[in-house]
Amino acid sequence: MNVDVVNSDVVKADVVIIGGGIAGLSLAWALAPTRTVVLVEAEPALAFHTSARSARQMQPHYGPAVIQELTRRSIAMVEDISATLAAPILIPRPLIMLGNHAEVAELLAGQPGLKLLGHTQAMALSPDLRPDTFFAAALDDSAKEVDVPALLEYYRRQGLAAGATVLLSAPVTTVQHDDTGFTLTAGEHEIKASVVVNAAGAWAQEVATLCGVPSQSLIPYRRSVAIVSTAGPVNPAGPMVEPFDESYYFRPHGGNLLISPCESVPAPAGDAQVVDADIRALIERIDAVTTLGITGVVRAWTGLRTEAPDGIPVVGFDAAVPNFFWLAGQGGYGIQTSAALATLAAAMITGTLPAADQELAGELSPQRAGVL
């Protein structure tokens, strides 16, 4: 379906999605076959902020139970998508979690899908580890590395092919709503829509305020990643490695190493910048646990992970403002849950949610306990 251009200045659609990151693009892909959709993005390019700055990993045993379910569903969906493409979007990238015996036992008790690795087995999988820096390990051999640009491009291309309209350099500046729906000013465009979806990431609070919707206590947190060169060779097929406390991780990135200090520092919505001291401290830490010998930073970036107080995404219609739909607070789970979360959200918006998914939707609801 194509949007109805009422006149040269007004665009009319069933749904307007605010935000052109992974959340907005995946929802446009899921909705466009059955609804007229306009997606507006404030930046001149899609996926400019957090979605372009992810760690590019899907980990089925990472996060709360609702996230793990969405991740498992998303992996299956993206594997089906990959089957239609020239190159796969997902490749195996096992995850090794290091610790002492008690820590690893705790991991295994909480995550039955993980496998116990002995010290020798862990060293065989990641021979660059210093053997005296851990005692035991757990393995998630279902984890995947994601070609995020390819996934974003698939959502964009398929959404457009189904009739979605994407407007760039179109920040939303005014919103009015009444019984007939919403009227928005986005850049040079005026848009009329029955439903507004808040997929604005770190700007979700600002969008809600603009629409007259009460706060959901969403807070953006800074998270940095760097690609570094090493003196020793990096095995491109090696695993991702992190300690029990999840205070950092590293994994191969071609012939280099991708590393993150896993910091969660509250930050204002904006173009987040790297704190060099964080990367320097992380390099020292990884040099202390591996024999690779980091020689320099190839590039580094920082994104914002926006979270609700309970760390679970906020997805669903708001109780205070009719037809205002939240698709926000994905935290660090946006990439790994996108396909399933978009499909679930589209079913909620169109009133076609299967009975089997009612409980899952309730766990994400803006009205759940502890969100406000």
N, C-alpha and C positions, 0 to 999 in steps of 0.2 A: 504494500500500500504506500502511496505517496501522500505527503501532507497536503492539506487544502490551503492554498494561498488565497486568503480572503481579498486582499488587495496588495498593492506593492509594498505595504509596510507591515501588514499583519499576517501572521502564520497561525493556522489552527491545527490542532492535533489532539488525539486522545490523551497522550501522555507526554509530558516534557521531563527529561532527565537532566538534572543539574550536576555536571561533573563528567569529564571525559577520561577518567582513569579506568582501571580494570573493572571496578564495580559498575560504572555507567556504561562502558562499552559492552560488557557481557550481558547486562540487562537489555540493552538495545538489540543485541543479537537474539535474545530469548523472546522479546516482546514483538519485534517488528513483523513477524509473519502473521500476526493476528490483530495488531493495533497500529494506528498511525503514531509514530514516535518522532519527537525532535529531541536531540541531545545538544546541550549548550555547554561550551567549555570556555572559561575565561582566558586561557592561554592561547597563543597562536598555533599550538600543536597539541595533539592528544597525548595522554599519559606522560605529561611533562614532569610531574613531581614524583610522588612516592612510587607509583606503578612502574616507572622506568628505573627505579633505584633499589630494587628488591634483591634478595639473596638467591632468587631463582631456584627454589627447592620446594618440593611437595613431600611432606613427612606425615604419613598416616597415623603415627603415634605421638604427634606433637599437639599440645593444647588440650582444652577441655573436651569432654565426650562429644558434645554437639559439633565441635570443630573437627574432631576425628571422623565422625560420620560424614560430614560434608566433604572432607578431604578424600575419603575412600570413594564417594560417589563421583567427585570431580575427576579423580585419576581415571576411573573407568570411562567417563564421558570424553575426556581429552584423548585417551588412547583410541577411542572410536573415531574422534575427529582426525587424529594423526593418520589413521588408516586411509583417509581420503586425500592425503597430502603427499608431496614428493619426498619430504623428510620428516622424521618423527619430531614431535614437540617435547616428548618425554624420553629421557634416557636413564638407565639405572644409575643411582648414586647412593650406595649404602651409607648409613650413618652409624658411626661408632661413638658410644658414650662411655667416657672413662671415669673411674673412681676407685674407691677402696671396696672391699668385699661387702660391707654393710650398705654402702651407697648403691652398688649395682644390684644387690638383693632387693632393695627398696624399689628400684626402677622395674625390675622383673615382676615384682608383686603387683605393682600398679598398672603394668602394661603387659598382659599375657602374650601379646604378639611379638615381643622382643625376645632375642635369643642370647643366652649366656655365652660369652667368649672368655676362654682362658687367656692368661697373659701371653702365652706363646702364639695363640691364634690371632690375638689382636696385633701383635708385632708382625705376623705374617701378612696381615691385610694392610697394615700401615707401618712399614719397616723404618720410616723416618722418625718415629717416636723414640724418645729417650726412655729406655726400659725402666729406669728407676723413678719415673714420675707418676706411675699409676700401678695398681695391683690387679684390677679386674676390669672387665668391659661388658657392655651390652650392645647388641647389634640389631639395627632395623634394616633388614635387607629388602624392604618394600619401598624405601624412600627413592624419590626420583629427582633428577635435575630437570628444570623446565626451560625451554627456549621461550622466554617471556615475550620478546618482540614478535615471534611467530604466532604465539597465542593471541596477543593483542591485535595483530594484523588479521587473524582469522575472524575474531569478533567484529572488527571494523568492517571488513570486506563483506561478511555474511549479513551484517546488519544493514549495510547500504544496499546490498542486492535484494533484501526483503522490503526495501522502501524507506528505511530510517533516514532522517535528515540530520546531518551534523553541522553545527554552527560553531566556528572557531572565533577567537578574539571577541567573545560574547559574554562578558561578565554580567551577572544578574544584578541589577541596581534597584529595581522596584518590583514589588509583588502585591497584587490585590486579589482578594478572593471573595466570592459570594456563593449563592445557591447554585449558580450555573458553572462554577469552576474557578480557574485562576487566569489572571492576565499578568504577564511578566514583561518587563523590559530587560532585554539581554543584548548588550552592545547596541547595535543600530536596529535591532529587531524588536517588534512587539509580538508576543506569542500568547495565544489563548489555548488553554488545555483543561481537560476535565480532571486530570491527576498530575500532581507534581511529585517527582521522586528526588529525594535529597541524597545524592551519591557524591557529595562534595568533599569527602575525605576530611582533611584537617580543617576545612572551612565549613563543615557540617553545622557547627553551632551558629556561625554567622548566617548561613542560609536559613536555618530554622527561625532565628530572630527576625530576619527580613520577612518571613512568611507569617509571623505572629504566632509561632509555635513555641511552647515551653521548652526549656533546656532539657537535654538528656545527659548532662554532666560528662560530655565527651571531651577527652583531653588528648592533644597531640604530644607524642614523645619522639625525641630524636633517636635515630638508629643509623650508625655509620657502617660502611663497607669499604674495603680497599683491595686493590689487586697489587700484589708485590712480586718482585723478582727474587730469585734465590740462587745461592751459590751452588747448591746441590740440585740435581735434576728432580723435577716433579713428575710423578706418574699421572698422566692425564686421566687414567681410569681409576685412580685411587679413591678412597672413601672420604666423606665429610666426617670431621672429628670435632667433638665438643666434650667438655668436662661435665660431671654430674650436676654442677650448679648452673650450667648453661651461661657462664659468664663470658664466653667467647666461642668462636668456632673457626675452622679453616677447612678448605677443600681445594682440590685442583681447579684451575681455570686455564685450560690449554696447558701451556708449558710454565705458567705462573701459578701463584697461590692466591685464592680469594679468602680474605679474613674479615672478621667483624668483632668488635669489642662487646657487642650485644648490650650497649648502654640503653637505658630507658630514662631519658632526661626530659622533663616537661619543656616544651618549646612552643612559641607562638606559631600560628599558621603562617606559612611563607616559604620562601626558597631556602630551605635549610642548608647550612654550610658545615663543612667538616671542621672539627676541632683537632688541630694537628697533634696536640698533646695526647689525645685519646689514641690516635694511631701509633704514635711513638711508644706509648706504654704497652699497647697490644703487641707490637713487634718484639719488644723485650720479652714479653710473656711467652710468645710462641717460640722464640729462639731458645727459651729455657726448657721447653718440652719437646722440641724436635731438633734434628740435626741438619735441617735444610739450609739454615743460614740466610736470613733475609737480607738482601743487598740494597733494596730501594723500593720506593712506591711508584708504580706505573701510573696509577690514578686512584682517586678516592672520591667517595660521594656520601651524602647523607640524605635520608628520607624521613618522613614523619609517619609514625604508626599511631593512629587515633583509636583510643579505647574507651569503652564504658567502664564504670567502676568494677564490674564483675568480669571484665575481660572478654565478654561475649558480644558479637555484633548485634546491632539494633536494627531489626528488619520488621517492617509491618506498618500498617496505617496508624497514624496518631489519633488518640482519643479526643484531643481538644479541637483539632482543625480537620474537618472532613476532607478526605481525598488527598491528604498530605502523607506521603509514604517515605519512611526511613529506610535507607540502605547504606548504613554508616557504621563506624566503629569496628571495622574488620581487623584492626590492629596489625599484627604481622601475618595474618592468615588470608589476606586478600587474594593473592595469586592462587594459593593452594585450594581455596574453596570456591573460586569464581564461577565455574561452570554449574555446579550444583546449587549454589546460593542464588545465582541469576535465574535458574529454572524454577526454584522454589518461590522467589520473589515475583516472577512473572505469573505464576499460578495464583498467588495471593492477590495480585492486582486485578487479574481477569476473573477472579471468583471461581477458578477451576482447581483449587487445591485438593488433592486426593485426601480421603479420610485418613489414610495411613500416615500422612505427613502433618496432621493437625498438631500432634504433640511436639514434633520438631519445630514447627512454626511458633508454637507457644513459648518454647525456650528462647526464641530470638525476639519476642514481642517487645515493643516499646513500653508496654504496660506491665511487664514482669516486675517482680519485687526487686528492689535494690538498684534500679536503673536511674531514677530521678535523683 
